Amino acid sequence: MAETTTIRVSWQTRGHLAQVAKDRGMTVRQLVEQLAAEQLTLEQAAERMAAAHGELRERMGGHRDRRTSSS
């Protein structure tokens, strides 16, 4: 089993998470882990943006970026 830690939230937030987890048929721990897994770090977002930019550039026939080309 993976090591665990405690995350401090208000009682209101804890109650809300508990209700959402119950509605979804999971534990609060499972819900928090799912929510965390869905969020990208800044590094992951930058990597995805760079990959998407490269894909678009490739699909558009390698057109140069107009912002960097001189007239």
C-alpha positions, 0 to 999 in steps of 0.5 A: 500500500502506498504511503499516505498523508493528511490534507487539511481542508475546512469541514465544509469542504470535507463534507462536500468531498464526502458527498461527491465521493458517496454519489460516485460510489467511491471513497474520499481518498479515491476521489481526491486521487482521481481529481489530482490525477486529472490536473496537469502541472505547468511542466506537463501543460507546456509539454502538451502545448509544444507537442500540439504546436509541432503537430499543427506545424506539421499538418500545415505543411511546415509554414513558418511562424509569421510572428518571427519571419521578417517581411 
